[in-house]
Amino acid sequence: MHLFKPALAAVVTAVAVFAHGATGVTANEILIGQDIDLTGPIAVRMKPLVQAADAYIEKVNAAGGVHGRKIRVVRMDSGNKPDKTKENLKGFEKQGVFAMWAISGTGNVAAALPILTQSKIPLVGSTSGADSFYNKTHPMLVNLKAGYGDEIRRMASHLKDTYTTKVAIVYIDNGFGREALKSAQEAVKANGLDLAAVAAHKEDGSDIAAAVQTVAKAGAPAVLVLTLSGPAPKVIDEYVKTGSRAQLFALSIIASDSLYKAIGDKSRGIIVTQIVPFPTDRNIPIVREYQDLVVAKGAKDFSHAGVEGYLYAKALVEGLQAAGRNPTREGLIQAFEKMDNKNLGGLKLSFAPDKHNGSDFVEITMIGREGRLVR
């Protein structure tokens, strides 16, 4: 009799999974996987993101979940290493996740997509805005924010509008940086700007000083800083040491709040593009919701990264709700494809079968006194 129990349990489990539509879905829960950098060069930005996302999911679960099922997120640390992401995905598949969600890192998403596409596992959002994930529709990926190309094109347009004619670029030599560089070179050309210098720095930051010196010597009045939140403080610090008075521009991924905490007023005046609404503007419903939830969890600061995490969680729940009482992986993708002008509280998402990019929201901010952002 004891020998029969494991086999019987397996049959019961299989029947339960089948009855409720898909792997990772039971009568009581939906299992979601997240591969994320908790220890590497973008970990500083991921912490407030995860805190806000978890707060929203906890709220939904406390209210009964999605169609009576609670969302359970299993999370693994990639350290921003693509090979680690590949290894982690084997673990997620073994656990039988219904979908992946908010993977962090450009190289990590690039490593994951072929595996997820072959296994037909949806990826709902990622922290990467690389053009390679936006310029064509990936069947298993839905993007929940504007891409780096959108941010960079907004930067280049701003430079043209302010009669800046010459720019330089310093970028991190990894998957994100190389993608961002390509987008920047295209945007610079499209706006008739002169590219005075380009220099790369390694992911470990060991050659940042040399890269910054190369760019500073070019004398361009504007410099695009295409790096990650981890090495960003050192890049800015080294640039300040050069004495250059160039205007620095950075992408949302730089995490302006963390940058200020690291180097203080040295970050003042840097222009940063953002892809979610202003985190202190309580006139925006999604921001007000985010603030109230994270304060209850002990947060003392509000950030764009936090709003981004809140967006990812709210969009995931909306997709699961729309997928119905008996969700399937294919049905989840189709649920997003049917979303048109879905208002999440001041930020709208629109998809279609041939358009998996839900948002093109980008605004320009500047780091002001005491690290406060101004629009």
TIKE-256891 format. One record per residue (C-alpha): residue number from 1; residue in three letters; x, y, z. Coordinates in pm, 1 decimal, decimal comma. Each point is the difference from the previous one (the first is absolute). Layout:
BEGIN
<site NUM ALA <X Y Z>>
...
***
This chain:
BEGIN
<site 1 MET <0,0 0,0 0,0>>
<site 2 HIS <282,4 239,7 84,5>>
<site 3 LEU <162,5 -68,8 -336,9>>
<site 4 PHE <-320,6 102,5 -170,8>>
<site 5 LYS <-29,2 339,7 169,9>>
<site 6 PRO <265,4 188,8 -204,4>>
<site 7 ALA <-149,2 -124,8 -326,0>>
<site 8 LEU <-348,8 91,3 116,8>>
<site 9 ALA <120,3 344,9 107,7>>
<site 10 ALA <157,6 55,7 -340,7>>
<site 11 VAL <-324,1 -94,3 -175,5>>
<site 12 VAL <-202,2 229,3 226,8>>
<site 13 THR <243,7 286,8 -64,3>>
<site 14 ALA <-8,8 -57,0 -375,4>>
<site 15 VAL <-378,5 -1,6 0,5>>
<site 16 ALA <-7,1 320,8 206,9>>
<site 17 VAL <237,8 175,9 -238,1>>
<site 18 PHE <-194,2 -116,7 -304,0>>
<site 19 ALA <-330,6 98,1 154,9>>
<site 20 HIS <115,3 354,0 62,6>>
<site 21 GLY <149,4 62,8 -341,4>>
<site 22 ALA <379,3 -2,4 7,5>>
<site 23 THR <324,1 -81,3 173,1>>
<site 24 GLY <39,5 222,8 302,5>>
<site 25 VAL <-373,5 42,7 56,5>>
<site 26 THR <-181,7 -188,9 275,9>>
<site 27 ALA <-329,3 53,8 176,6>>
<site 28 ASN <168,0 231,3 250,2>>
<site 29 GLU <296,9 170,5 -164,7>>
<site 30 ILE <179,1 121,5 -309,2>>
<site 31 LEU <377,5 -51,8 1,4>>
<site 32 ILE <206,2 281,2 -155,7>>
<site 33 GLY <379,8 0,1 -45,6>>
<site 34 GLN <233,7 297,4 17,9>>
<site 35 ASP <368,3 -5,0 -94,5>>
<site 36 ILE <146,9 323,1 135,8>>
<site 37 ASP <329,3 163,1 95,9>>
<site 38 LEU <11,8 17,4 379,6>>
<site 39 THR <380,0 15,5 37,5>>
<site 40 GLY <149,4 137,9 -323,1>>
<site 41 PRO <39,4 340,3 -170,5>>
<site 42 ILE <-370,8 87,2 -9,3>>
<site 43 ALA <-98,7 -143,8 338,5>>
<site 44 VAL <-25,3 348,9 150,7>>
<site 45 ARG <-286,3 77,5 -239,1>>
<site 46 MET <-167,2 -336,8 45,7>>
<site 47 LYS <-50,6 30,1 376,4>>
<site 48 PRO <-266,9 275,9 -3,2>>
<site 49 LEU <-148,4 -158,0 -311,6>>
<site 50 VAL <-48,0 -335,8 174,3>>
<site 51 GLN <-130,3 162,0 318,2>>
<site 52 ALA <-276,1 185,1 -187,3>>
<site 53 ALA <-90,7 -298,7 -218,3>>
<site 54 ASP <-25,5 -233,3 298,5>>
<site 55 ALA <-213,2 251,2 189,4>>
<site 56 TYR <-254,1 5,9 -283,0>>
<site 57 ILE <-10,3 -377,7 -39,3>>
<site 58 GLU <-44,9 -41,0 376,0>>
<site 59 LYS <-292,7 242,3 -15,9>>
<site 60 VAL <-162,4 -195,1 -282,5>>
<site 61 ASN <51,6 -331,5 179,5>>
<site 62 ALA <-147,1 140,1 321,7>>
<site 63 ALA <-310,7 95,1 -195,1>>
<site 64 GLY <-41,6 -354,6 -132,9>>
<site 65 GLY <248,6 -7,9 -287,7>>
<site 66 VAL <-89,6 -34,2 -366,7>>
<site 67 HIS <-318,5 -197,1 -63,6>>
<site 68 GLY <42,4 -154,3 343,2>>
<site 69 ARG <365,9 -95,0 -48,4>>
<site 70 LYS <289,5 164,4 180,6>>
<site 71 ILE <308,6 101,5 -194,3>>
<site 72 ARG <319,8 -161,1 124,7>>
<site 73 VAL <325,0 142,6 -133,5>>
<site 74 VAL <313,8 -213,7 6,6>>
<site 75 ARG <310,5 212,3 -44,6>>
<site 76 MET <359,2 -85,5 -92,2>>
<site 77 ASP <305,1 226,4 -4,1>>
<site 78 SER <184,5 28,8 -331,9>>
<site 79 GLY <266,1 248,2 111,1>>
<site 80 ASN <-62,4 154,0 -345,4>>
<site 81 LYS <183,4 -298,0 -155,3>>
<site 82 PRO <-173,3 -145,2 -310,2>>
<site 83 ASP <145,5 -348,6 56,8>>
<site 84 LYS <-148,6 3,8 349,8>>
<site 85 THR <-337,1 90,0 -149,3>>
<site 86 LYS <18,3 -304,1 -227,3>>
<site 87 GLU <77,1 -216,7 301,3>>
<site 88 ASN <-280,8 158,4 201,4>>
<site 89 LEU <-252,0 -62,9 -277,2>>
<site 90 LYS <57,4 -372,4 33,8>>
<site 91 GLY <-101,1 33,7 363,4>>
<site 92 PHE <-308,2 202,6 -84,7>>
<site 93 GLU <-112,3 -255,4 -257,9>>
<site 94 LYS <58,9 -279,3 249,0>>
<site 95 GLN <-221,0 180,2 251,6>>
<site 96 GLY <-265,8 36,7 -268,5>>
<site 97 VAL <-53,4 375,7 -12,9>>
<site 98 PHE <-299,0 124,8 -196,6>>
<site 99 ALA <187,0 306,2 -129,3>>
<site 100 MET <318,7 199,6 49,0>>
<site 101 TRP <-23,0 360,7 106,4>>
<site 102 ALA <219,8 311,9 11,6>>
<site 103 ILE <334,8 -160,5 -80,5>>
<site 104 SER <281,6 251,9 53,3>>
<site 105 GLY <296,1 67,4 -229,6>>
<site 106 THR <31,9 30,0 -377,1>>
<site 107 GLY <239,3 -292,4 -38,9>>
<site 108 ASN <-217,3 -203,9 234,6>>
<site 109 VAL <-315,6 59,7 -201,8>>
<site 110 ALA <190,7 -82,8 -319,0>>
<site 111 ALA <112,6 -328,7 157,6>>
<site 112 ALA <-349,5 -80,8 125,5>>
<site 113 LEU <-213,8 78,4 -304,3>>
<site 114 PRO <103,3 -292,3 -224,9>>
<site 115 ILE <-57,0 -243,3 287,2>>
<site 116 LEU <-336,2 150,2 92,9>>
<site 117 THR <-112,0 13,7 -362,8>>
<site 118 GLN <83,9 -366,2 -53,0>>
<site 119 SER <-177,1 -97,6 322,3>>
<site 120 LYS <-290,8 238,7 -72,6>>
<site 121 ILE <34,4 167,6 340,6>>
<site 122 PRO <-112,6 366,0 -0,8>>
<site 123 LEU <227,1 275,9 127,5>>
<site 124 VAL <-213,6 282,6 137,3>>
<site 125 GLY <225,4 304,4 2,5>>
<site 126 SER <372,6 44,1 50,5>>
<site 127 THR <215,0 280,7 136,0>>
<site 128 SER <187,4 13,9 -331,0>>
<site 129 GLY <-106,7 245,3 -265,9>>
<site 130 ALA <244,8 -121,5 -267,1>>
<site 131 ASP <-108,6 60,0 -358,7>>
<site 132 SER <48,7 -366,7 -87,6>>
<site 133 PHE <-300,9 -78,7 223,2>>
<site 134 TYR <-208,5 287,4 -139,3>>
<site 135 ASN <69,7 21,4 -372,3>>
<site 136 LYS <-175,6 -327,4 -70,9>>
<site 137 THR <-284,1 -182,6 173,1>>
<site 138 HIS <122,1 -292,6 208,3>>
<site 139 PRO <-281,9 -253,3 39,7>>
<site 140 MET <64,2 -68,4 368,7>>
<site 141 LEU <105,1 351,6 114,2>>
<site 142 VAL <-219,6 295,8 90,1>>
<site 143 ASN <177,0 328,7 82,0>>
<site 144 LEU <-157,4 214,4 269,8>>
<site 145 LYS <211,5 316,4 -30,9>>
<site 146 ALA <159,3 217,1 -268,1>>
<site 147 GLY <326,3 -129,2 -144,8>>
<site 148 TYR <350,6 143,3 21,5>>
<site 149 GLY <-38,1 104,8 -362,0>>
<site 150 ASP <-302,8 211,1 97,1>>
<site 151 GLU <201,7 162,6 280,4>>
<site 152 ILE <303,8 62,2 -218,5>>
<site 153 ARG <-205,3 144,5 -284,9>>
<site 154 ARG <-165,5 235,2 250,6>>
<site 155 MET <346,6 107,8 118,4>>
<site 156 ALA <127,5 60,2 -353,4>>
<site 157 SER <-313,4 196,3 -89,3>>
<site 158 HIS <46,2 213,1 312,6>>
<site 159 LEU <361,2 72,4 -98,5>>
<site 160 LYS <-107,8 105,3 -347,9>>
<site 161 ASP <-277,2 219,5 142,6>>
<site 162 THR <250,9 173,0 229,7>>
<site 163 TYR <239,0 63,6 -290,9>>
<site 164 THR <268,7 -237,1 122,3>>
<site 165 THR <201,7 -122,6 -296,6>>
<site 166 LYS <275,9 -218,2 146,2>>
<site 167 VAL <-28,5 -296,3 238,8>>
<site 168 ALA <222,2 -273,8 142,4>>
<site 169 ILE <-86,4 -342,2 141,5>>
<site 170 VAL <141,5 -209,2 282,9>>
<site 171 TYR <-155,8 -345,0 30,8>>
<site 172 ILE <35,1 -325,1 190,6>>
<site 173 ASP <138,9 -283,9 -210,0>>
<site 174 ASN <-267,1 -264,9 53,5>>
<site 175 GLY <-327,4 -101,8 -164,1>>
<site 176 PHE <-187,2 304,1 124,1>>
<site 177 GLY <274,4 246,9 -86,4>>
<site 178 ARG <58,6 -127,9 -351,2>>
<site 179 GLU <-372,4 8,0 -77,9>>
<site 180 ALA <-30,5 351,5 144,8>>
<site 181 LEU <303,9 119,0 -196,5>>
<site 182 LYS <-151,7 -120,8 -327,0>>
<site 183 SER <-326,8 182,1 75,2>>
<site 184 ALA <191,1 314,4 97,7>>
<site 185 GLN <211,1 1,1 -315,4>>
<site 186 GLU <-316,4 -28,3 -209,9>>
<site 187 ALA <-177,8 275,2 194,5>>
<site 188 VAL <299,6 233,8 -20,6>>
<site 189 LYS <13,4 -44,2 -375,1>>
<site 190 ALA <-376,5 39,8 -43,2>>
<site 191 ASN <8,1 332,5 185,7>>
<site 192 GLY <296,6 137,7 -191,1>>
<site 193 LEU <235,0 3,0 299,0>>
<site 194 ASP <377,2 -42,2 -13,8>>
<site 195 LEU <136,1 -297,2 197,8>>
<site 196 ALA <327,9 128,3 141,9>>
<site 197 ALA <118,5 -307,0 195,1>>
<site 198 VAL <-103,9 -344,0 119,7>>
<site 199 ALA <161,3 -196,4 283,4>>
<site 200 ALA <-90,6 -323,2 175,9>>
<site 201 HIS <63,1 -115,5 355,8>>
<site 202 LYS <4,7 -353,3 135,6>>
<site 203 GLU <-282,1 -136,2 213,9>>
<site 204 ASP <232,7 -24,3 301,8>>
<site 205 GLY <77,0 372,4 -27,5>>
<site 206 SER <377,7 -47,3 -7,0>>
<site 207 ASP <52,5 227,2 -300,7>>
<site 208 ILE <-265,2 264,4 63,1>>
<site 209 ALA <252,9 278,3 60,5>>
<site 210 ALA <168,8 -59,0 -336,9>>
<site 211 ALA <-332,9 -15,4 -186,9>>
<site 212 VAL <-118,1 324,1 158,5>>
<site 213 GLN <326,8 177,0 -78,9>>
<site 214 THR <-33,7 -96,4 -366,8>>
<site 215 VAL <-350,9 144,5 -21,3>>
<site 216 ALA <78,1 314,7 200,8>>
<site 217 LYS <294,8 87,4 -225,4>>
<site 218 ALA <-235,7 17,7 -298,3>>
<site 219 GLY <-156,9 314,0 149,1>>
<site 220 ALA <-357,3 -78,3 -97,7>>
<site 221 PRO <-257,6 215,1 183,5>>
<site 222 ALA <-222,5 -306,2 57,6>>
<site 223 VAL <93,2 -353,3 105,7>>
<site 224 LEU <-229,5 -302,1 -6,6>>
<site 225 VAL <83,2 -225,3 296,2>>
<site 226 LEU <-124,9 -345,2 -102,3>>
<site 227 THR <84,3 -206,6 305,2>>
<site 228 LEU <-169,9 -191,7 282,4>>
<site 229 SER <-93,8 104,9 351,5>>
<site 230 GLY <291,3 -189,9 158,2>>
<site 231 PRO <293,5 167,9 -180,5>>
<site 232 ALA <-182,5 330,6 -58,2>>
<site 233 PRO <127,8 175,8 314,9>>
<site 234 LYS <361,4 -68,3 -96,9>>
<site 235 VAL <-59,4 118,5 -358,0>>
<site 236 ILE <-148,1 328,7 121,2>>
<site 237 ASP <263,3 44,7 269,4>>
<site 238 GLU <279,9 -44,0 -253,2>>
<site 239 TYR <-167,7 241,1 -238,0>>
<site 240 VAL <-23,5 267,0 268,3>>
<site 241 LYS <375,6 -42,5 61,4>>
<site 242 THR <74,5 93,6 -362,7>>
<site 243 GLY <-134,9 350,6 56,3>>
<site 244 SER <-215,3 -26,7 -312,1>>
<site 245 ARG <-316,5 210,5 -0,6>>
<site 246 ALA <-184,0 -226,7 -241,6>>
<site 247 GLN <-366,9 -71,8 58,8>>
<site 248 LEU <-39,2 -368,6 90,5>>
<site 249 PHE <-297,8 -206,8 -113,5>>
<site 250 ALA <-94,6 -342,3 137,0>>
<site 251 LEU <-272,4 -259,3 -44,3>>
<site 252 SER <-258,8 -100,3 260,1>>
<site 253 ILE <200,8 -312,8 78,3>>
<site 254 ILE <262,2 215,5 174,2>>
<site 255 ALA <-227,7 26,9 309,0>>
<site 256 SER <35,5 368,8 80,7>>
<site 257 ASP <-98,5 -39,3 365,6>>
<site 258 SER <271,7 -259,7 60,7>>
<site 259 LEU <247,7 210,4 -196,2>>
<site 260 TYR <-57,8 297,4 229,0>>
<site 261 LYS <33,2 -215,0 311,0>>
<site 262 ALA <337,0 -122,0 -130,1>>
<site 263 ILE <163,2 327,1 -111,0>>
<site 264 GLY <-221,3 279,8 130,0>>
<site 265 ASP <7,2 336,8 -175,3>>
<site 266 LYS <241,7 -124,7 -263,1>>
<site 267 SER <-309,8 -138,0 -169,2>>
<site 268 ARG <-177,7 335,6 -0,8>>
<site 269 GLY <-95,1 124,1 -346,3>>
<site 270 ILE <3,2 -338,8 -172,7>>
<site 271 ILE <-294,5 -42,7 -235,2>>
<site 272 VAL <-171,8 -338,4 30,8>>
<site 273 THR <-275,7 -141,4 -217,5>>
<site 274 GLN <-277,9 -185,4 185,5>>
<site 275 ILE <-245,6 -265,6 -119,5>>
<site 276 VAL <-253,9 7,7 283,1>>
<site 277 PRO <-187,4 289,2 162,7>>
<site 278 PHE <165,2 228,7 254,2>>
<site 279 PRO <23,5 -192,5 331,1>>
<site 280 THR <-95,2 293,3 224,9>>
<site 281 ASP <-299,6 125,5 -199,6>>
<site 282 ARG <-301,3 -116,5 200,9>>
<site 283 ASN <-232,6 147,6 -261,1>>
<site 284 ILE <77,7 -308,5 -208,7>>
<site 285 PRO <-207,9 -295,9 127,0>>
<site 286 ILE <262,2 -270,5 -58,5>>
<site 287 VAL <258,5 208,1 186,5>>
<site 288 ARG <-236,6 60,3 290,3>>
<site 289 GLU <-74,9 -374,0 22,2>>
<site 290 TYR <371,0 -82,0 -12,5>>
<site 291 GLN <90,0 250,6 271,6>>
<site 292 ASP <-270,4 -118,4 239,8>>
<site 293 LEU <98,9 -364,5 -35,2>>
<site 294 VAL <377,1 37,1 37,3>>
<site 295 VAL <-30,3 241,6 293,6>>
<site 296 ALA <-200,6 -269,2 177,1>>
<site 297 LYS <296,1 -233,1 -65,2>>
<site 298 GLY <246,4 240,4 160,4>>
<site 299 ALA <130,0 186,5 -306,0>>
<site 300 LYS <124,9 351,8 67,5>>
<site 301 ASP <88,9 101,4 -354,7>>
<site 302 PHE <-193,0 -9,5 -326,5>>
<site 303 SER <170,7 -77,7 -330,6>>
<site 304 HIS <-62,1 -55,6 -367,9>>
<site 305 ALA <131,4 -354,8 48,8>>
<site 306 GLY <-269,5 -55,2 260,2>>
<site 307 VAL <-274,2 126,6 -230,8>>
<site 308 GLU <141,4 -223,3 -272,2>>
<site 309 GLY <-24,7 -306,3 223,9>>
<site 310 TYR <-354,2 96,9 94,2>>
<site 311 LEU <-84,8 29,2 -370,1>>
<site 312 TYR <140,1 -346,6 -71,9>>
<site 313 ALA <-206,0 -156,0 278,3>>
<site 314 LYS <-321,8 180,8 -89,2>>
<site 315 ALA <34,9 -85,7 -368,7>>
<site 316 LEU <68,1 -366,5 84,4>>
<site 317 VAL <-318,3 -15,4 206,4>>
<site 318 GLU <-200,6 170,8 -275,0>>
<site 319 GLY <125,8 -255,8 -249,9>>
<site 320 LEU <-81,7 -293,3 226,8>>
<site 321 GLN <-348,4 140,6 66,5>>
<site 322 ALA <-62,9 41,0 -371,9>>
<site 323 ALA <123,3 -354,1 -72,3>>
<site 324 GLY <-308,1 -133,7 179,8>>
<site 325 ARG <-86,4 -261,8 259,9>>
<site 326 ASN <179,5 -279,2 -184,1>>
<site 327 PRO <312,8 175,3 -127,4>>
<site 328 THR <245,0 -143,8 -248,3>>
<site 329 ARG <337,2 135,1 -100,8>>
<site 330 GLU <-127,5 73,2 -349,9>>
<site 331 GLY <-308,7 161,4 149,6>>
<site 332 LEU <214,4 230,0 213,7>>
<site 333 ILE <180,5 134,9 -306,5>>
<site 334 GLN <-332,3 41,7 -180,2>>
<site 335 ALA <-142,7 183,6 300,7>>
<site 336 PHE <275,5 260,6 -30,2>>
<site 337 GLU <-43,0 21,3 -376,8>>
<site 338 LYS <-364,4 97,7 55,5>>
<site 339 MET <85,6 279,7 244,0>>
<site 340 ASP <-65,3 337,5 -160,5>>
<site 341 ASN <58,3 323,5 187,6>>
<site 342 LYS <-11,0 -182,3 333,6>>
<site 343 ASN <30,0 268,1 267,2>>
<site 344 LEU <198,6 -117,5 301,5>>
<site 345 GLY <-48,0 332,7 175,6>>
<site 346 GLY <170,7 266,4 -207,1>>
<site 347 LEU <205,4 -235,3 -216,0>>
<site 348 LYS <-167,6 -175,9 -291,2>>
<site 349 LEU <92,4 -327,8 -169,3>>
<site 350 SER <-99,3 -91,9 -356,0>>
<site 351 PHE <92,8 -320,5 -181,3>>
<site 352 ALA <-98,2 -189,1 -314,3>>
<site 353 PRO <90,3 -338,6 -153,4>>
<site 354 ASP <276,0 172,5 -198,7>>
<site 355 LYS <89,4 251,9 272,6>>
<site 356 HIS <131,3 -128,9 332,7>>
<site 357 ASN <134,9 339,7 115,6>>
<site 358 GLY <-258,1 134,8 241,6>>
<site 359 SER <132,1 349,4 78,6>>
<site 360 ASP <204,3 278,2 -159,3>>
<site 361 PHE <-17,2 234,5 300,7>>
<site 362 VAL <326,2 196,9 41,4>>
<site 363 GLU <60,3 324,7 185,3>>
<site 364 ILE <313,3 200,4 72,1>>
<site 365 THR <107,0 81,9 355,2>>
<site 366 MET <302,6 160,4 161,1>>
<site 367 ILE <169,3 -77,9 329,7>>
<site 368 GLY <-32,3 311,9 212,0>>
<site 369 ARG <91,9 108,3 351,0>>
<site 370 GLU <28,4 -274,9 259,1>>
<site 371 GLY <-62,2 -254,2 -273,8>>
<site 372 ARG <-355,6 114,6 -67,2>>
<site 373 LEU <-110,5 -52,0 -356,5>>
<site 374 VAL <-155,0 285,7 -191,5>>
<site 375 ARG <-199,4 -14,9 -320,3>>
***
